[in-house]
Amino acid sequence: MPDLHPIAKQIHNVQPRPVRIELDTGETGVFEFSSTEFFQREFRGEGVRTDADRDADFRLISSEDYERILLGRSGPDEDSWSMVGEIVSVERAQETD
């Protein structure tokens, strides 16, 4: 079986503690994921952003080719998910972030 995506593994190992995520757009944020799981190479997770946009829900998914980990968002008044961007780096956030 091919290796699991390194960014997905990092997020999975840090959660439920806060994780700082950087997107391909340059935006960064601190998130707490209540659940993350692998289905073979596919990765999924659900959580919230703790430093801004606290009313929205966020979802992690792997791309169809398993090469990228993507972040989606659904706000309180939205019926569907929108793509926020591709995650390019993660690190454990300080508890005070």
SULSUL-V297663 format. One record per residue. N is the residue number from 1. PHI is phi in whole degrees, 0 to 359 (* if undefined). PSI is psi in radians with two decimals (999 if undefined). D_FIRST is the distance of its C-alpha to the first C-alpha in whole Angstrom. Layout:
# SULSUL-V297663
n phi psi d_first
N PHI PSI D_FIRST
N PHI PSI D_FIRST
This chain:
# SULSUL-V297663
n phi psi d_first
1 * 2.33 0
2 297 2.78 4
3 297 2.63 7
4 285 2.69 9
5 299 2.26 12
6 297 -0.64 14
7 292 -0.73 17
8 299 -0.73 16
9 297 -0.73 15
10 298 -0.84 19
11 300 -0.81 20
12 300 -0.69 19
13 287 -0.48 20
14 275 -0.70 23
15 300 2.52 24
16 271 0.13 27
17 289 2.77 28
18 296 2.53 29
19 228 2.35 27
20 269 2.20 29
21 246 2.38 27
22 247 2.30 28
23 262 2.87 27
24 297 -0.27 28
25 278 -0.16 31
26 96 -0.23 32
27 291 2.48 33
28 235 2.71 32
29 198 2.83 32
30 254 2.24 31
31 232 2.64 29
32 236 2.14 29
33 257 2.16 26
34 283 -0.40 27
35 207 2.50 23
36 218 2.54 20
37 204 2.65 17
38 254 2.45 13
39 239 1.53 12
40 59 -1.98 8
41 270 -0.31 8
42 288 2.45 12
43 235 2.44 15
44 218 2.65 18
45 198 2.77 21
46 223 2.46 25
47 188 -2.85 28
48 226 2.78 31
49 265 2.31 32
50 259 -0.24 35
51 259 -0.14 37
52 186 2.92 38
53 52 0.79 37
54 291 -0.33 37
55 275 -0.15 38
56 268 2.74 35
57 257 2.59 32
58 234 2.58 28
59 227 2.40 25
60 258 2.38 22
61 215 2.65 19
62 273 2.63 16
63 291 2.90 17
64 301 -0.55 17
65 267 0.08 14
66 65 0.25 13
67 271 -0.32 15
68 227 2.65 17
69 250 2.19 18
70 248 2.62 22
71 245 2.21 25
72 246 2.78 27
73 224 2.49 30
74 224 2.03 33
75 279 2.97 36
76 297 -0.46 39
77 255 0.27 41
78 250 2.50 38
79 265 -0.17 36
80 223 3.07 33
81 262 2.53 30
82 239 2.59 31
83 280 2.22 28
84 271 -0.77 29
85 163 -3.13 27
86 268 2.37 24
87 279 2.19 23
88 253 -0.38 23
89 201 2.70 24
90 219 2.68 24
91 206 2.70 26
92 296 2.27 27
93 275 2.64 31
94 291 2.54 34
95 299 -0.35 35
96 269 -0.09 38
97 296 999 37
